[in-house]
């Protein structure tokens, strides 16, 4: 019996040692779990901060691009309005040009009619001779060859 008692006592000591070991492992697991949770919480906060910084940066870039686009649209609208004014002036000038063209056409028609009615004096009948007075600056007409020599000289 004493041997059984010794075995029982040894077994009880082992059970106590195992319980203590299990308790130590549970504490370590809790410590690791706490550290993991703290690390994950820190990473979550860092990720959230990074995302907000990225969103804020993107928002600022988009706001600057939006401002630039609005300025471009304003300039384009002004240019369009200027082009519309110029087109209106061109159309007014076209109308005036058509009026002037019609007026000039009417005058030309009237002047042609007047020309047809005008009495033009008839030239005197030639006697068939040509004479020039070289002393008064007239040109004496000779042969074709003589005229060509005068032009070349």
DRENBA-387939 format. One record per residue: residue in one letter; residue number from 1; x, y, z of N, C-alpha, C, CB in turn. Coordinates in steps of 0.1 Angstrom, whole numbers. Last residue first. Glycine has a CB too. Layout:
# DRENBA-387939
   residuo   num     n_x     n_y     n_z    ca_x    ca_y    ca_z     c_x     c_y     c_z    cb_x    cb_y    cb_z
         a   NUM       X       Y       Z       X       Y       Z       X       Y       Z       X       Y       Z
...
***
This chain:
# DRENBA-387939
   residuo   num     n_x     n_y     n_z    ca_x    ca_y    ca_z     c_x     c_y     c_z    cb_x    cb_y    cb_z
         x   153     166    1006   -1283     177    1016   -1280     174    1023   -1267     177    1027   -1290
         x   152     144     991   -1288     156     985   -1282     166     995   -1277     162     975   -1292
         x   151     126    1009   -1300     123    1004   -1287     135     997   -1280     112     994   -1288
         x   150     139    1015   -1324     137    1026   -1315     134    1021   -1301     125    1035   -1319
         x   149     139     990   -1336     152     996   -1332     150    1007   -1322     159    1001   -1345
         x   148     111     988   -1341     117     979   -1332     131     984   -1327     119     965   -1338
         x   147     108    1008   -1360     101    1009   -1347     107    1000   -1337      86    1006   -1349
         x   146     122     998   -1382     127    1010   -1375     120    1012   -1362     124    1022   -1385
         x   145     106     975   -1387     120     973   -1383     126     986   -1376     129     969   -1395
         x   144      83     988   -1397      83     980   -1385      97     978   -1379      76     966   -1387
         x   143      90    1022   -1408      87    1007   -1410      88    1000   -1397      98    1001   -1420
         x   142      77    1050   -1393      84    1044   -1404      80    1030   -1406      99    1046   -1402
         x   141      63    1079   -1381      61    1064   -1382      68    1060   -1395      46    1061   -1382
         x   140      75    1102   -1359      74    1099   -1374      73    1084   -1375      86    1104   -1381
         x   139      58    1118   -1334      66    1106   -1338      64    1104   -1353      63    1094   -1329
         x   138      60    1151   -1321      53    1140   -1328      63    1129   -1332      46    1145   -1340
         x   137      71    1174   -1312      72    1162   -1304      64    1150   -1309      66    1165   -1290
         x   136      72    1194   -1331      63    1196   -1320      63    1183   -1311      49    1199   -1324
         x   135      88    1183   -1351      93    1195   -1344      84    1197   -1331      92    1207   -1353
         x   134      74    1163   -1364      85    1159   -1355      90    1171   -1346      97    1153   -1363
         x   133      42    1160   -1370      52    1171   -1369      62    1167   -1359      45    1185   -1365
         x   132      29    1137   -1392      33    1141   -1378      43    1152   -1379      38    1129   -1370
         x   131       3    1124   -1411      15    1133   -1410      17    1136   -1396      13    1146   -1419
         x   130     -12    1102   -1432      -7    1105   -1419       4    1114   -1419      -4    1092   -1411
         x   129     -40    1101   -1453     -26    1104   -1451     -23    1106   -1436     -22    1116   -1460
         x   128     -68    1097   -1455     -59    1086   -1460     -45    1089   -1458     -62    1084   -1474
         x   127     -85    1114   -1445     -82    1117   -1459     -72    1107   -1464     -76    1131   -1460
         x   126    -112    1103   -1424     -98    1104   -1427     -96    1106   -1442     -90    1092   -1422
         x   125    -139    1119   -1410    -135    1110   -1420    -120    1113   -1424    -144    1111   -1433
         x   124    -141    1123   -1375    -140    1129   -1388    -135    1119   -1398    -132    1142   -1389
         x   123    -163    1104   -1354    -150    1108   -1358    -150    1114   -1372    -140    1097   -1357
         x   122    -192    1117   -1338    -186    1107   -1348    -173    1113   -1352    -196    1105   -1360
         x   121    -201    1121   -1304    -197    1126   -1317    -190    1116   -1325    -189    1139   -1315
         x   120    -229    1105   -1289    -214    1105   -1290    -211    1111   -1304    -208    1091   -1288
         x   119    -255    1109   -1268    -251    1112   -1282    -236    1113   -1282    -258    1124   -1288
         x   118    -270    1084   -1247    -261    1096   -1249    -257    1097   -1264    -248    1094   -1241
         x   117    -284    1062   -1243    -291    1073   -1248    -282    1084   -1252    -301    1078   -1237
         x   116    -266    1044   -1233    -272    1041   -1246    -279    1053   -1252    -282    1029   -1244
         x   115    -260    1056   -1209    -250    1056   -1219    -256    1053   -1233    -239    1046   -1216
         x   114    -284    1052   -1195    -280    1066   -1199    -270    1066   -1210    -275    1074   -1187
         x   113    -282    1025   -1191    -293    1030   -1199    -290    1044   -1204    -306    1030   -1190
         x   112    -260    1024   -1175    -260    1018   -1188    -271    1023   -1197    -260    1003   -1187
         x   111    -269    1037   -1153    -259    1044   -1161    -258    1037   -1174    -246    1043   -1153
         x   110    -288    1019   -1144    -293    1032   -1148    -282    1039   -1156    -296    1041   -1136
         x   109    -271     998   -1138    -282     996   -1148    -287    1009   -1153    -293     988   -1142
         x   108    -256    1010   -1118    -249    1005   -1131    -260    1003   -1142    -242     992   -1128
         x   107    -276    1014   -1099    -269    1026   -1105    -263    1022   -1118    -259    1031   -1096
         x   106    -283     988   -1093    -293     997   -1099    -287    1009   -1106    -303    1001   -1088
         x   105    -258     979   -1083    -263     973   -1095    -274     981   -1101    -269     959   -1091
         x   104    -257     995   -1060    -247     997   -1071    -252     991   -1084    -233     991   -1067
         x   103    -278     984   -1046    -279     998   -1050    -269    1001   -1061    -275    1007   -1038
         x   102    -270     958   -1043    -282     961   -1051    -283     975   -1055    -295     957   -1042
         x   101    -247     963   -1028    -246     956   -1041    -258     959   -1049    -244     941   -1038
         x   100    -259     974   -1005    -250     982   -1014    -249     976   -1027    -236     984   -1007
         x    99    -273     952    -996    -281     964   -1000    -272     973   -1009    -284     972    -987
         x    98    -253     934    -992    -263     931   -1002    -271     943   -1006    -273     920    -996
         x    97    -239     948    -972    -233     945    -984    -243     942    -995    -222     934    -983
         x    96    -258     947    -951    -255     960    -957    -248     958    -970    -245     968    -947
         x    95    -257     919    -947    -270     925    -951    -267     939    -957    -279     927    -939
         x    94    -231     917    -939    -235     910    -951    -248     916    -956    -237     895    -948
         x    93    -231     932    -915    -223     936    -927    -227     930    -940    -208     934    -924
         x    92    -247     915    -900    -252     928    -903    -244     934    -915    -250     938    -891
         x    91    -230     893    -899    -243     891    -905    -249     905    -909    -253     884    -897
         x    90    -209     904    -884    -207     899    -898    -220     898    -905    -200     885    -898
         x    89    -222     909    -860    -217     920    -868    -215     916    -882    -204     925    -862
         x    88    -227     883    -852    -239     892    -854    -234     904    -863    -244     897    -841
         x    87    -201     874    -850    -210     868    -860    -222     877    -863    -215     854    -855
         x    86    -193     889    -828    -187     891    -841    -195     885    -852    -173     885    -840
         x    85    -210     878    -808    -211     893    -812    -205     895    -825    -205     902    -801
         x    84    -201     852    -808    -215     855    -812    -217     869    -816    -224     851    -800
         x    83    -175     856    -799    -177     851    -813    -191     853    -817    -174     836    -813
         x    82    -181     865    -773    -174     874    -782    -176     870    -797    -159     875    -779
         x    81    -193     841    -763    -201     854    -764    -194     864    -773    -202     860    -750
         x    80    -170     825    -765    -182     822    -773    -191     834    -774    -190     810    -766
         x    79    -153     838    -746    -149     837    -760    -161     834    -769    -138     826    -762
         x    78    -168     833    -723    -166     847    -728    -162     847    -742    -154     853    -719
         x    77    -167     805    -722    -180     812    -724    -178     826    -728    -188     812    -710
         x    76    -140     802    -719    -146     797    -731    -160     803    -733    -147     782    -731
         x    75    -137     813    -693    -130     819    -704    -136     815    -717    -115     815    -704
         x    74    -153     794    -679    -156     809    -679    -150     816    -691    -151     815    -666
         x    73    -138     771    -683    -152     772    -688    -156     787    -689    -162     764    -679
         x    72    -115     777    -669    -114     775    -684    -128     776    -690    -109     761    -687
         x    71    -124     779    -643    -118     791    -650    -118     789    -665    -104     793    -644
         x    70    -133     753    -640    -143     763    -640    -137     776    -646    -147     766    -625
         x    69    -108     740    -641    -118     737    -652    -128     748    -652    -124     723    -649
         x    68     -96     750    -618     -90     753    -631    -100     751    -642     -77     744    -633
         x    67    -113     739    -599    -112     754    -600    -106     758    -613    -103     760    -589
         x    66    -109     712    -603    -122     718    -605    -121     733    -607    -131     714    -593
         x    65     -82     710    -595     -85     708    -609     -99     713    -612     -85     692    -612
         x    64     -86     717    -568     -77     725    -576     -80     723    -591     -62     722    -574
         x    63    -102     695    -560    -107     709    -559     -99     718    -567    -106     713    -544
         x    62     -85     674    -565     -97     675    -573    -103     689    -572    -107     664    -569
         x    61     -66     679    -545     -62     679    -559     -74     681    -568     -55     665    -563
         x    60     -82     676    -522     -75     689    -525     -71     690    -540     -63     691    -516
         x    59     -89     649    -524    -100     660    -524     -94     673    -528    -107     660    -511
         x    58     -65     637    -521     -72     636    -534     -83     647    -535     -78     622    -535
         x    57     -60     645    -495     -51     649    -505     -58     648    -519     -38     640    -505
         x    56     -81     632    -482     -80     646    -481     -71     652    -492     -74     650    -467
         x    55     -75     605    -488     -88     611    -493     -87     626    -493    -100     606    -484
         x    54     -51     603    -475     -52     600    -489     -64     607    -495     -52     585    -492
         x    53     -59     608    -448     -49     616    -455     -49     615    -470     -35     613    -450
         x    52     -76     587    -445     -82     600    -444     -72     610    -451     -84     604    -430
         x    51     -58     565    -448     -69     566    -457     -75     580    -457     -80     556    -453
         x    50     -41     570    -426     -36     570    -439     -47     572    -449     -28     557    -442
         x    49     -60     566    -405     -53     579    -406     -47     580    -421     -42     581    -396
         x    48     -66     539    -409     -77     549    -409     -70     563    -412     -85     549    -396
         x    47     -41     528    -404     -47     526    -417     -58     537    -419     -53     512    -419
         x    46     -37     535    -377     -28     539    -387     -34     539    -401     -15     531    -387
         x    45     -59     520    -366     -58     535    -365     -49     541    -375     -54     539    -351
         x    44     -51     494    -373     -63     499    -377     -64     514    -377     -75     493    -369
         x    43     -27     492    -359     -26     492    -373     -39     497    -379     -24     477    -378
         x    42     -37     494    -333     -28     504    -337     -27     504    -353     -13     501    -332
         x    41     -52     470    -333     -59     483    -331     -50     495    -336     -62     485    -316
         x    40     -32     451    -336     -43     453    -346     -50     466    -345     -53     441    -346
         x    39     -18     455    -312     -12     457    -325     -22     459    -336      -3     445    -329
         x    38     -38     448    -294     -32     462    -293     -26     465    -307     -22     463    -282
         x    37     -42     422    -302     -53     431    -302     -48     445    -302     -63     429    -291
         x    36     -17     411    -296     -22     411    -310     -33     421    -311     -27     397    -313
         x    35     -15     415    -268      -6     422    -277     -11     422    -291       8     415    -277
         x    34     -37     399    -260     -37     413    -257     -28     421    -267     -33     416    -243
         x    33     -26     374    -269     -39     379    -275     -40     394    -272     -51     372    -268
         x    32      -4     372    -253      -2     373    -268     -15     379    -274       1     359    -274
         x    31     -17     371    -228      -7     382    -231      -5     383    -246       6     379    -224
         x    30     -32     348    -232     -39     360    -229     -30     372    -232     -44     361    -215
         x    29     -11     330    -234     -20     331    -245     -28     344    -244     -30     319    -246
         x    28       0     332    -208       8     336    -220      -1     338    -232      19     325    -224
         x    27     -21     322    -194     -16     336    -191      -8     341    -203      -8     337    -179
         x    26     -22     296    -203     -33     304    -205     -29     319    -204     -44     301    -195
         x    25       3     287    -195       1     288    -209     -11     297    -212      -2     274    -215
         x    24      -1     288    -167      10     296    -173       7     298    -188      24     290    -170
         x    23     -21     268    -165     -24     282    -161     -14     292    -167     -24     283    -145
         x    22      -6     246    -173     -18     250    -181     -21     265    -178     -30     241    -179
         x    21      12     245    -152      17     247    -165       5     252    -174      23     234    -171
         x    20      -6     240    -131       2     252    -130       7     256    -144      14     251    -120
         x    19     -15     215    -139     -25     226    -137     -17     239    -137     -33     224    -125
         x    18       9     201    -138       2     203    -151      -8     214    -150      -5     190    -155
         x    17      13     202    -110      23     208    -120      17     210    -133      36     198    -121
         x    16      -9     187    -102      -7     201     -97       2     208    -107      -2     201     -83
         x    15      -3     163    -114     -15     170    -118     -14     184    -114     -27     163    -111
         x    14      20     156    -100      21     158    -115       8     166    -120      22     145    -123
         x    13      11     153     -75      21     163     -77      21     167     -92      35     159     -72
         x    12      -5     131     -79     -11     143     -75      -2     155     -78     -15     142     -60
         x    11      14     112     -85       4     115     -95      -2     128     -92      -6     104     -97
         x    10      27     110     -61      35     115     -73      25     119     -84      44     103     -78
         x     9       6     100     -46      12     113     -42      20     118     -54      21     112     -30
         x     8       3      75     -58      -8      85     -58      -3      99     -55     -19      80     -48
         x     7      27      63     -53      23      66     -67      12      76     -68      18      53     -74
         x     6      25      62     -26      36      70     -32      32      73     -47      49      62     -32
         x     5       4      45     -24       3      58     -18      14      67     -24       5      58      -3
         x     4      14      23     -34       3      29     -41       2      43     -36     -10      21     -38
         x     3      33      17     -15      37      20     -29      26      27     -37      42       7     -36
         x     2      18      11       6      27      23       6      32      27      -8      39      21      16
         x     1       8     -12       0       0       0       0       8      12       0      -9       0      11
***
